Amino acid sequence: MKWIKVRSKLISEIAYDEAGNELHIRFQGRTEKVFPNIPKHMFENLLTAESPGFYYATYISEHASAR
């Protein structure tokens, strides 16, 4: 799994585990959360979003339970 830096005030890096369909998000301040059952296209959308923080808040945080 490869971590990718994103330009965001909220998120530092993201990674995707295709085998488990898990989205890994490392927030500013180094807190990390794992979101299971996230389709790969949502990872790709987060990666290319103009505002990754907005995309996360709108499509991921409210609709997925993190570990």
C-alpha positions in Angstrom: 0.0 0.0 0.0 1.4 3.4 -1.0 0.7 6.6 0.9 0.0 9.6 -1.3 0.3 13.2 0.0 -2.7 15.5 -0.8 -3.0 19.3 -0.6 -5.5 19.8 2.3 -5.7 21.6 5.6 -7.5 18.5 7.0 -5.8 15.5 5.4 -2.1 14.8 5.1 -2.0 11.5 3.1 -4.2 8.8 1.8 -3.7 5.2 0.8 -6.0 2.4 -0.6 -5.8 -1.3 0.1 -7.4 -2.9 -2.9 -7.5 -6.4 -1.4 -9.7 -5.2 1.5 -11.4 -2.2 -0.2 -10.1 -0.1 2.7 -9.4 3.6 2.5 -6.7 4.8 4.8 -6.6 8.5 5.7 -3.8 10.2 7.7 -5.0 13.5 9.0 -2.9 16.5 9.8 -1.5 15.9 13.3 -0.9 12.2 12.3 -4.3 10.7 13.4 -5.1 7.8 11.1 -8.4 6.2 10.3 -9.3 3.2 8.2 -12.6 3.1 6.3 -13.7 -0.4 5.2 -15.9 -1.1 2.1 -14.9 2.0 0.2 -15.0 1.6 -3.6 -11.8 2.4 -5.4 -13.5 5.2 -7.4 -14.0 7.1 -4.1 -10.3 6.9 -3.3 -9.6 8.2 -6.8 -12.1 11.0 -6.4 -10.6 12.0 -3.0 -7.1 12.0 -4.6 -8.2 14.3 -7.5 -10.7 16.5 -5.6 -10.1 20.2 -5.7 -10.7 20.1 -1.9 -10.0 16.7 -0.4 -11.3 17.9 2.9 -14.6 18.8 1.4 -14.9 15.5 -0.4 -14.0 13.6 2.7 -16.6 15.5 4.8 -19.3 15.2 2.2 -18.9 11.7 0.9 -16.8 9.7 3.3 -17.1 10.8 6.9 -20.8 10.8 7.1 -21.4 7.6 5.2 -18.7 5.2 6.5 -17.7 3.9 9.8 -14.0 4.2 10.5 -11.8 1.9 12.6 
